[in-house]
Amino acid sequence: MTEDHLNNDPTPMVDPEQPDPPVIDEPVTLTESAEAMDVDELLETYDKETSSLRKLTGIIAPIATLIAIAMSAFHFYTAGFGVLLASRQRALHIIFAFVLGFLFYPRSDKSRKDKPEIIDYVLILLTVVVFGYLFMFPEQIARKAGAVSQNDLILGITAILLTLIITRRVVGMALPIVAIVFLLYAYFGPYMPGLLAHRGFSINRIVSHMYLGLEGILGIPLGVSATFVFMFILFGAVLDKTGVGKFFIDIAFAATGFFRSGPAMTAVLASGLMGSISGSSVANTVTTGAFTIPLMKKTGYKPYFAGAVEATASTGGQIMPPVMGAAAFIMAEFTGISYGQIIIAAAIPAILYYFAVGIMVHFEASKLGIQGIPRDQLPSARKIMRREGYLLIPLLSIIYFLVAGYTPTKAAFYAIVLSLAIAVVVGLIRNRNKFGIKELLGAMESGAKGAVGVACACACAGMIVGVVTLTGLGLRIAELIVTMAGGNLLLTLFFTMIASIILGMGLPTTAKYIVLATMAVPALLRLDVNLVAAHLFILYFGVVADITPPVALAAYAGAGIAGASPMKTGFQAVKLALAAFIVPYLFAVDPSLILVEAVNGGVIDFLPIWQSVPIVISAVLGIICLAAAVEGYLIDHTKIWERIPLAIAALLLLKPGLITDAIGLTVLIVVYFLQRSRRSKPAAVA
């Protein structure tokens, strides 16, 4: 049951209730499909971080650019030649991020959008003083052993306020509100009810923990942002300047445009490729959707379906190796497991996610009778690879470096160097599309701006983690969750899923993961859920919040481009991403689906290859059953009495086990031959 087989079917089944799909009788290009789409304008409309940005003018504009370039230069140098003392590395990172944040993000919608206000310069000065103190005097601070002077108290309170203010500007109100609640909890502990009660801490103790140590604002989240995350953001910015984004879209279009599912499959592949190096569901939706959504509509897909396909595929980028967004780097720090091993464990579920979206759009195309775009109207994949295939080398190299055991920071450093070298050499050889100083500085500026949101979120989330470690709240919440669930694993997973989705709706993925990793994961671990599976579980459900109504930001962006109903697009996106709601439960119960046999001392013992192959095949068949049940189509329109067994078969096949696989496979085969027999009857009569 391949795309080619169904593509060449002389008698496609068309739903009589559906209008005839339009016939494409002239060459179609992605550029033409997006001619009316302004990507920058779309980003400003749907992406919070982009929409808030000032467009600086006057003398401050080049100054801000220089600061951004200096930030990238600092991180690039320390990545290659050794990071500073942890407190100094993080303090300087936060100074750069906060300064850029106050320059580019206004305090309100009524503030000037062309230059900073007086209050912004005051806040910048305070940032330099408050965190410059941590940068300049780490040894003296360490010798204080937690003792807080009057000056320390003033500086610490100022640091907390600065963190809350800049986070509100950059990522919104939700995260600062959560942080304030946690800070109040640390102080008012004795007045809390039941399990939540604790002895309480003085303001001096809270400020010391949040400001002077490495367990608050300068905690692990910011440490990851100041090393791994920044370098991968810079790597993505360099790749973007070399043209890799356009290459991904072009090669995906050439490779999949002729499928029955045509442009929808292009959206899935292109968004998966883009998402693997991008950390924003919304930005990915807008960037690739500006090209793919109009073309999907042109070839016969309904607007809400086109928007949902793009949103779902773009959102999956945060769970797709090798980058997986900033949360995966923090996961490596929290678990003590190398990043290379985490991306291996995450690979199968991520591939299943994209396979599920791809097979669903294929079944939808088959149901509508869409034929795709003729090959002679598509660009040549071979020519594109010959002309621009070199752009894949840096991405492949970073995978090699990570799997070979290099730290993520070093892997990103070497990949950036390789990207720059290739771009320069190719530009010289071809004498066109040269990657020069202008492009390099542009990439450095973009990388620094792109890191501001993550740095601010990590600094604010660090205070939340600091309260959890100070008060022991994580263990209390874990006990509360287990008690509410009555010790039942599935109920505990369900409560954790709801918490992940709710937090994911209001918080950036990174911040949401940090909060849940400190509070919900301990509950899962108490019920013997595998360490890696527990962390991936909360990451998955935080990610799918971007397409889950009512706050489905990626789906809203897709709907805006498609001209469709946001809610209808959101519910369709959930339908397409159904695998992401089922697979985490399965690997939480049985980690063999993520190929994990055990975790010993921060090292994953993976299943042998011969043992993992049947699991992957079974999961693929399970996804096909799930898609057929949800879409109502396998090789023919699926009857209700076929859909229910197919849904059950999907769960049986997704759960590793010989007996369950045998039953699920039998159901799939029976339904397949029933539909094949049904399709052949009209031809026999004729």
C-alpha positions, 0 to 999 in steps of 0.5 A: 500500500504505497503512495505510488500504488495509490497514485496510479489507481485508475479508479480513485474513490471520491466522496460524492459529498465533496466538491471535485478537486481543482485540476492543476493544468499549469506549472506550480511553484512554491514561490508563486503560492506564497506571492501574497504572503509576507513572512515577516508580517505573519510572524509579527501577527502570530509570534509573541516574541516577534510581534513585540520587537521594536524596530530601532532607529537612530544611533541606538540601532547600530549600538543594539546590533553591536551588543547582539554581535558581541553576545554571539561572539562571546558565546562562540569563543567560550564554546570553542576555547572553554567556558568561564566560571559558571557564575561568570558565564551565566551572569554575562549571559543574562546581562547580554540577554536582559540588555537586548530585551530592554532595548527591543521589547517595549513595556507596553503596546503604547510605548514607542516602537522606534527607540527605548524610553528613559525607563528602559535605560534605567533598567539596563543600567540596573541590569549591568550593576546587579548582575555585573556584581555577580560577574566581578566578585564570584569568589567574595560571594562564595566566601559569604556562604549564604550570608546576606548584607544590606547591599546584597539584599537590595541587589538581590531584590532588584535582580528578582524584579528585573527578571520578572519585568523582562520576562513579562515583556518578552514571553508574557505574563503567565511565567512571571505570575507563576514565579511570584506565586512560588516566591510567596509560597516560600515565604508563607509556607507555615500557613499552607494547608496539609502536604503543602505546608513547610517551615517558611523562609525569611526574605534574606534566605529567599533572596540569597538563594535566588540571587547569590547562588547557582540554584535560583536565577543563575540555576541550571536552566540559565546555565544550559541557556548560556552554553548549549542552547545559545550555540544551537540557536546561533547554529540555526541562524547561520544555517538560515543565512546560508539558505537552508530553509529554502532548500528544505522547502524546495527539496520537500516539494520536489520529493513529495509534490507528486504524491497523491497527498502532494503539497500536504506531504510537502508541508509535513516533510519541510516542517519536520526538517525545519522544526528539527533545527527550530525551537518555535512552533509558531515561527515554523508554522509561519515560515513554511506555511506561507509557502505550503498552505496556499498550495494545499488549498489550490490542490483541493484541501479545505482551508482548515485542514491545510492550516492544521497540517502545517501547524501539526507538522511544525509543532512536532519539530520540538520533539524531533532530533537532533535539536528538539528545542531548548528543553532537551538540553535541560533534560540532559542536565536534569537526568545526567544522561548525555544529549546524544543518548536522549536524542536516540531515545526520542527518535522513534516516537518523533518519527512515529509522530511524523509518520502518523501525520503523513499517513493521515494526510495521505488518507485524506487525499485519497478520500477526496480524490486528490491526485497531487501535482504532475512530475513535469510541473515539479522541480527536479530533486536531483538538480536541487541536491546537486546544486544545494545538497552541500547545505545538509553537511552541517546538519549531518555533521552535528548529528555525528558529533553528538552521537560520537560523544562531543558535548552539545556545545562543542558539537554546535561550535564545530558545526557552525565552523563547518557551515561557515567554511562550506558557505564561503568555499561554495560562494567562491567557487560559484562566484554567487550567493557569497557568504561574507562578513555581512551575512556572518554579522547578520547571523550573529545578530539574529542568533542573539535576538533569538536567544533573548526569549529563552534566556529570560524564560530560563532565568525566571524558571530558575526562580521556580526551581529554586523555590522547589529545591529550597522548600522540598515542594517537588516531593510534596507535589509528587506525593499529592499527585500519587495520592490523588491518583490512588497510586494508579499509574494511568491516573497519575499519567493522566493528571500529569498530561493535563498539567503539562497541557495547561502549563504548555498553553501559558508558558514557553515549552522550556519553562513548562518543562522545567516546572514539570520536571521538578514537580511532576516527574518525581511522581512518575518516578515513584510509580517506577516509570523509566527516567527517560520516559517520564521526562519525554512524557511531560515534554510531549504534552507540553509541546502539543499544547501549541495545537490544543484548543483553546490556546493553540498558538500554532494552529491559530497561525496556520488558520490565519494563513489559510483563512480558516476558523482557528478553533476548527483548525485547532481540533483538526490539528489535534486529530492529526496529532492523535499519535502524540496523545497516545504514544507517550502513555505507551512508552511510559508503561513500556519503555521498549518503544523508546528503545530503553532497556534500563538507565544505569548511572546516567547511561542508557542501556538500549535494546539490541537492534534485533529486538528493536526492529519488530517493535518499530514495525509493529508501531508503524502498523499501529499508526496505520490502523490509528490513521485509518480509524481516525480518517475513515479511510484505508484503501476505501471509505471505512465503515463504522464497524471497521473503524472500531476494530482498527482503533483497538488494533492500533492500541494493540500494535503500538503496545509491544508484545507478540500476542497483541501484535498478532491480534492487531495485525490480523485485524488490519489484514482482515479490514484491508482485504474487505476493502479491497474486495469492496473496491473490486466489485464495480470493476467486475460488474463493468 
